[in-house]
Amino acid sequence: MNSSSLKNSSIYINKAIKKAQQLNVEVNIAVVDSAGFLIVFKRMDKALLGAIDIAITKAKTAALFQKASHI
């Protein structure tokens, strides 16, 4: 992973948090690389603990099938 990937991941995380706040929901956010390996994970304060694995698996699946997982 290069620093550009980490920088871009921070941008994606911030956009996802902003969208979640607009929708008034607490979420878990995972960003993975093209091979499905986790780069960054962020859990909002009241996000469900049980949804951590779901967020990571959703991001990994989207990467492996080369499909977007929209913000």
Residue, then its C-alpha position, 0 to 999 in steps of 0.5 A: m500500500n502506498s501513502s496515496s491509498l491511505k490518503n484517498s481512504s481518509i477522504y472516503i471515510n470522511k465522505a461516508i461519515k458526512k453522508a451518515q450524519q446527513l441520514n442521521v445513522e451511525v455506521n461502520i465504514a471499511v475501505v479495502d484495496s483492490a485485492g480486498f485487504l483492509i486499509v482503513f476501518k472506522r466505527m462511529d460511536k453508536a454503530l452496531l458492534g455486530a455490523i463490524d464484520i458486515a462492513i468489512t465483508k461488504a467492502k471486500t466483496a465489492a472489491l473482489f467482484q469489482k463493483a462499487s459500494h456507494i457512499 
